[in-house]
């Protein structure tokens, strides 16, 4: 076979393989995301009691980024065995307060005041 024919066959085969795996890849990705979400929910239901779970859901509705961050933190603590038992609402509130203190930014304003001697408006002397 000559090079142009071989290259055409390769391109055709590559197109076939890509068409086969594109839809499946999207479906697999979606299925994997659903599976991960189910695992996340099962871990959270094992670690949190009903009132803490309700508070976390309320937080996630109001501030999705912060809710996801707290969920990931709780899952991480649970996977490493750092949680003594089920977290109640009070323990979750304490955890949220510690997260707020860590993420709270302080604003510092610095003034660069010029001295009166550096005022060049009096050049007409």
C-alpha positions in Angstrom: 0.0 0.0 0.0 1.1 3.5 -0.7 1.3 6.2 2.0 -1.7 8.2 0.9 -3.9 5.0 0.9 -2.6 4.0 4.3 -3.1 7.5 5.7 -6.7 7.5 4.4 -7.4 4.2 6.1 -5.9 5.4 9.3 -8.0 8.6 9.2 -11.1 6.5 8.5 -10.4 4.1 11.4 -9.7 7.0 13.7 -13.0 8.6 12.8 -14.8 5.3 13.5 -13.2 4.9 16.9 -13.9 8.5 17.9 -17.6 8.2 16.9 -17.9 5.1 19.0 -16.4 6.5 22.1 -17.7 10.1 22.2 -21.3 9.3 23.2 -20.2 6.6 25.6 -17.6 8.8 27.1 -20.2 11.5 27.9 -22.6 8.8 29.3 -19.8 7.3 31.4 -18.8 10.7 32.7 -22.3 11.5 33.7 -22.7 8.0 35.3 -19.5 8.5 37.2 -20.6 11.9 38.5 -23.9 10.4 39.7 -22.0 7.6 41.4 -19.7 10.0 43.1 -22.6 12.1 44.3 -24.4 9.0 45.7 -21.2 8.0 47.5 -20.9 11.5 48.9 -24.6 11.5 50.1 -24.2 8.1 51.7 -21.1 9.2 53.6 -22.8 12.4 54.8 -25.9 10.5 55.9 -23.7 8.2 58.0 -21.7 11.0 59.6 -24.4 13.7 60.1 -27.7 13.4 62.0 -30.9 14.8 60.6 -30.7 18.3 62.0 -27.1 18.7 60.9 -27.9 17.4 57.5 -30.8 19.9 57.2 -28.5 22.8 58.2 -25.9 21.8 55.7 -28.5 21.6 52.9 -29.7 25.1 53.9 -26.2 26.4 53.8 -25.6 24.8 50.4 -28.8 26.5 49.0 -27.6 29.9 50.2 -23.9 29.6 49.5 -23.2 26.7 47.2 -19.4 27.1 47.3 -19.2 27.2 51.0 -21.6 24.2 51.3 -19.5 22.2 49.0 -16.3 23.1 50.9 -17.9 22.1 54.2 -19.2 18.8 52.7 -15.7 18.0 51.3 -14.2 18.8 54.7 -16.6 16.5 56.6 -16.1 13.7 54.1 -12.3 14.1 54.4 -12.5 14.0 58.2 -14.7 10.9 58.1 -12.5 9.1 55.6 -9.4 9.7 57.8 -11.3 8.7 61.0 -11.1 12.0 62.7 -14.8 12.1 63.5 -15.7 10.5 66.8 -19.3 9.7 65.9 -22.3 11.3 64.2 -22.1 15.1 64.1 -25.1 16.9 65.6 -26.3 20.4 64.7 -24.2 22.0 67.5 -21.0 20.3 66.3 -21.7 21.4 62.7 -22.2 24.9 63.9 -18.9 24.9 65.7 -17.2 23.5 62.5 -18.9 26.2 60.4 -17.7 28.9 62.9 -14.1 27.6 62.7 -14.3 27.6 58.9 -15.6 31.2 59.0 -12.7 32.3 61.1 -10.2 30.7 58.8 -11.7 32.1 55.6 -12.5 35.6 57.1 -10.4 38.2 55.4 -9.2 41.3 57.2 -9.0 44.5 55.2 -6.0 46.7 55.9 -6.0 50.2 54.6 -2.7 52.1 54.5 -2.5 55.8 53.9 0.5 57.3 52.3 0.3 60.9 53.5 2.5 63.5 51.8 4.3 65.9 54.0 3.5 69.6 53.8 7.2 70.3 52.8 6.7 68.2 49.7 3.9 70.3 48.4 5.1 71.9 45.1 2.3 74.4 44.8 4.6 77.1 46.3 7.0 77.1 43.3 6.3 80.8 42.6 8.4 82.1 45.5 
